[in-house]
């Protein structure tokens, strides 16, 4: 998957103005990708892009709210018009790590908001960019998930986050099966507990968490699909 100097592969990363998404953008840009940095706040996205790529040649910031169909469509239209190709989609945008909540008494409005971003947001973005992915030589879709979505590991707590990530894992399996004939590799990645605004203090360095995501984004053509991984190793569903 080496990038051609004149037509580098294009990667779209959602929720990328900070945290894991930001580091994924940086690592993919360093590997020769042109990266579309999606951010709900365009000014913050532009500032993040400028920190990675002051010259503006490798990273392009776009306004992207994955919970808003119009925003997703506008992003896809712009990528199609200005770049005409996508090789990698990293669905990183996520909200609501609801450590204060219990399933037995959860605010279902909160659960619905989490699903709209963590599940339906990834679904919207993937559907919107699928025509470009199908035309690419090495298409990859990466769902940034969590072991919190592992059914085997669940024992209560964080209901909105856990249910939304479990559903994202199910979507990963469905898309991997349906898109296998199109050569699109689709995998879910748990970056582990990472020291970010959402993860809090005490986690592993963000560079390490992002590296597992970049691994899935740059898999060889004979790489796995429909899997759930952390640091390149399988995680129980």
CORLINKA-V778424 format. One line per field, one symbol per residue. burial: b if it has 24 or more other ideal C-beta (glycine too) atoms within 12 Angstrom, else e. Layout:
# CORLINKA-V778424
burial=???
This chain:
# CORLINKA-V778424
burial=bebeeeebbbbbbbbbbbbbbbbbbbbbbebbbbbbbbbbeeebbbebbeebbeeeebbbbbbbbbbeeebbeebbebbeeebebbbbbbbbbbbbbbeebeeeebeeebbeebbbbbbbbbbbbbbbbbebbeebebbbbbbbbbbbbbeeeeeeebbbbbbbbbbbbbbbbebbeebeebbbbbbbbbbbebebebbeeeebebbbbbbbbbbbbbbeeebbbbbbbbebeebeb
